[in-house]
Amino acid sequence: MLIIERATHDAIVAHARRDHPDEACGVVAGPVGSDRAVRFVPMLNAAMSPTFYEFDSGDLLRLYKEMDERDEEPVVIYHSHTATEAYPSRTDINLAQEPGAHYVLVSTRDGADSPAYDGPVEFRSYRIIDGEVVEEEVRVVGSYTETEGEN
């Protein structure tokens, strides 16, 4: 299950809407081993495409160096689909290289013809390991303190 704070959830959705009709992409980093997505890092879609996303290699290298220095890891890797449902494509599955990450997809397909879409979105999360896709429940909380003491 992905437990994510409302502010982070809303930031991901806002990024997807803002970049529409191109796909948006980014990372939410968190302390190594914690599974808490705390540092929202929107990235530039270097492909600038409505059907494909690609992290800029220089930006991605800088991000991984920064996460390493801060003892962080990518907890959430997200991107949007602008014309299809929020389900990983074959390309998404092939590119998934972080077995510990939650892969979040946001679909803005209902606004296929409108720039900076502001309507409803589909927000779903998956684990993708060795090409196997498993959808997981998403629980949005006000803050992680709401989940303290839970198993």
Buried (B, 14 or more C-beta within 10 A) or exposed (E): EBBBBEEBBBBBBBBBBBBBBBBBBBBBBBBEEEBBBBBBBBBBBBBEEBBBBBBBEEEBEEBBEEBEEEEBBBBBBBBBBBBEEBBBEEEBBEBBEBEEBBBBBBBBBEBEEEEEBEEEBBBBBBBBEEEEBEBEEBEBEEEBEEEEEEE
